[in-house]
Amino acid sequence: MQPLITVLGNVATQPQRREPVPGQHLTQFRLAQTQRRRDYSGNWVDGATSWYDVTCWRGPSHNVFASLNKGDPVIVVGRLRINEWEKDGRTGRDAVIDAIAIGPDLRRGISRFTKVKREQPEQVADSDDYVLELSRMADAELLAERAGADGGSPDGGEGEPEDAAVQQDAAPFGSSDGQQQAA
């Protein structure tokens, strides 16, 4: 089992929902985390920005898709994976967080929690290996989509085109009225 990490940052891309395997919902977004520090004169300055691909599975996937938007400050807790890739003779690495909990960063705003009633209990995978394999399948699909969309490197980054195939039904999982509840 991999250790958990916690990252505070901003949602850098509009969350996208997919179903890479029938019945297994996935929401993905990019997370930007920039260190703030004081320089020698005592002024606050931005340091380097770290980029993460965040994936959320099953029930949390629906809630994340319905709740988060590009630019929102969030706290993400999950397992860190490093994916190595090669394309057209170039190699690189992507940091991926398989999130188990995501919430708003309340240092930077206020939020109202709405509990979602589930019609049936959430099914949990038997092992981390199962979730890891599903994540790898989704990562391969996302890399192929990024490479096809901009014809460039699969590492994405700022200025990614919006995915026209993103599902727009933002109702929380198990919502009986089909309307998005206030976040």
N, C-alpha and C positions, 0 to 999 in steps of 0.2 A: 504494500500500500504506500502511495506517495504522500508526503507531508502536505498539509494545507498552507496556503499563503493568503494574505489579505492585501489587496491593492486598492488605494483610493485614487480616483481619476475621473475623467469625463467620457461619456459615450461619444465616440468620434464618428460613427456612422449610424444611420437609422437601422434599428434592429430588423433582421430579416428572419422569417419563419419558413422552415422547410420540413419535409417528411422524407428523409433519405431511405428509410425502411418503413414499409406499411405499418402504421400504428405507433411509430416512434417519432414524436415531434421534437424538433430542434429549433432553437432560436440562436442566432449568431450576431455579434456586433464587434466593432473594434473599440478598444479602450485606450485612451491616451493618458499617461501619467507623467506629469512634469514636476520635478523637484523645485522647491522654492528655497532660497538661501539668502543670507545677508552677505553683501560684498564687503571689501575692506573699509568702505566709508559708512557702512551701516545701512545701506539701502537694500531693499528686497529686489532680487533678480531671479529670472527663470533659469534653471539648469537645462540639461538635456531632457528630451521627451522619450519615454519608453512606450512602445506600442505592443498591445496584446490583442489576440483574437480571443473572444470570450464565447463559450458555447454553454447553452442551458438545455437540459433534456426534460421530457415528459411534462408534468404539471407546472413546474417553474417556468418552462418554456413559454407557455401560454400567458402566464402572469407578467413575465418580462416583456413580451411583445406588446401586451396591452398597456403597460405602465411606463416604459422608457422611451425617450426620444433623443435624437442627436443633440448633444450639448449638455445633457443632464449630468450633474455631479453624482457619482455613485460610489459605493463600497462593494467590492467583489471578494468573496471568499471561495476558494476552490483549489483544485490540484493543477499544478503547473506542469506542462509538457513542452519540450522543445522539439519541433519538427524540422528536420533538415530536408532541403529540396535542391534539385538540380534541373536547370532548363537552359537550353541553347548554350551549353558550356559554362554557364554561371551557376554558382551554388550560393545557398543562403540558409538562414535559420529563421523560423517563426516561433514566437512564444505564444502558447495557447493555454488558456485557463479553462478547465472544465469546472464551471461554477456550481456550487451547491447552495449558495446564498448570495443574493444581490439586494441591495437596498439603497435608498437615497442617502446622500451625505447631508445630514441635518445640520452640519456646521454652516452650510451655505444656503439653506432655505427651509421651508416647512412642507409637510406632507400629511395627508390623511389616509390612513390604512383602511381598506375595505376587504373584509374576509370573504373568501370565495367558498361557496358550498359545492362540494364535489358530489356527483351523482353516484360514483362508485369509488372504492378505495384505489389509490394510486398503486400501480404495480411497480415494484422495485426490482432492478436487475439483481441476479444472484451474486455477481462479482464485479470488481472494478475492471477486470479484463474485458467483460462484455461491453461496458460503457466505453472503454478505451478503444475497442475495435469499431464501435459505431462512430466514435469521434474521428477516427482515422478515415473512415469511409466518407464522412461529411467534409473533412479537411481536403481530401482528394477532389471532391466535387467542387468545393469553393475555390481551390487553386486553379482548377481547369476553367471555371467560370471567370475568374479574374484575368487569367492569361488570355482568354478569348475576348473579353470585353475591351481590354486596352492594348492587346497585342504585345504587352511588355512582360515585366517580371511578375511572378506569381505572389510577390510579397505585398501587393496592394499598396496601402499608404494613403496619404491625403489625396483628395480629388478623385476618389473612386466614383464611377458612374453609379447612379441609383439602379437597383435591380427592378426591372419592369414586372418581373414575375412574383414580386413580394405579395403575399396574401394580405388583403386589406381588412379581413374580418377580425377586428381587434377585441372581440368579446372574450372575457376571461374564461378559462376552462371550467366547464360545469355550469356556466351561467344559463339560467332557464329562459331569460327574456331576450337573449341575443343582443342586448345593448351593452355598450362599454360602460363600465361603472367608473365613477369619479375616482381619480387617483389622489 
